[in-house]
Amino acid sequence: MVILFDIGNTQTVLGVTDDGVTFHKWRFSTQRSGTEDEIFAVASILLEKLFGTIPHFEGAVIASVVPSLNYVFQRLVEKYFSIECTWVEAVNSSMVKWNVKNPSEIGADRVANVFAVVFDHPDALVIDAGTAITIDVLKDGNYEGGVIMPGLMTAAYSLFEKTAKLPQVDLHVPTNCVGKDTSENIRIGIVKGTAYALNGLIKEMKTIYDTPPMVFLTGGQSKVLEKLVEHDHLDPDLTLRGMFKFWQVKRRSF
């Protein structure tokens, strides 16, 4: 059994899996001032509720886009689980050619997403809708780069924070293309505007392929975009799946 920590800017996902196919997972807010003891207090309650005790883990895998928390989670794994910690990083991933200027700049979550699909689908586009929305481009098994754009909640909060009168709104799929009140105006602009931008990018990206790539959609906000954004496969566990695959590949390399 392997324990996984996907540390995002807004939320951290704790996952547990035996086979990299099915996952037990929990989400909690990413606390930048949290300590290893505080994180374990939360994790232990969740694990004990599911398993009756804290199980023995064969390995721990961490994908972090919050560098200030890396040492905290390193200490967590060492102190409370006494196992080796595997960090998801492009620079340590010889199985994939990273055809970009600085592979070390690629976020760990994006690296995990690549590993989740590249071995079965060497031609693929991966859309991850979270705090930021990313598109990662795989062609002939190589990573060719991608796109970063504001996430739905990031865009909504930016409008709320930077304007005097615009309200903070909940985000769901709008039924209209013309809003009749301010909240609906914002919702259409953010949700449908983002979806149409993604569809336009996907259409253009597909022109670099000889045959159509498989398009994957994942991330915390993927359900909001599911009916609006072109995709072949929705997989909420894609990042965790890639983290487990990275751990398998890394372990075989030694």
Secondary structure, DSSP 8 states (H G I E B T S, - for coil): -EEEEEE-SSEEEEEEESSSSS-EEEEEE--TT--HHHHHHHHHHHHHHHHSS----SEEEEEES-GGGHHHHHHHIIIII-S-EEE--GGG-TTSEE-SS-GGGS-HHHHHHHHHHTTT-SSEEEEEESSEEEEEEEETTEEEEEEEEE-HHHHHHHHHHH-SS---------S-SS-SSHHHHHHIIIIIHHHHHHHHHHHHHGGG-SS--EEEEESTTHHHHTTTS--SEE-TTHHHHHHHHHHHHHHHT-
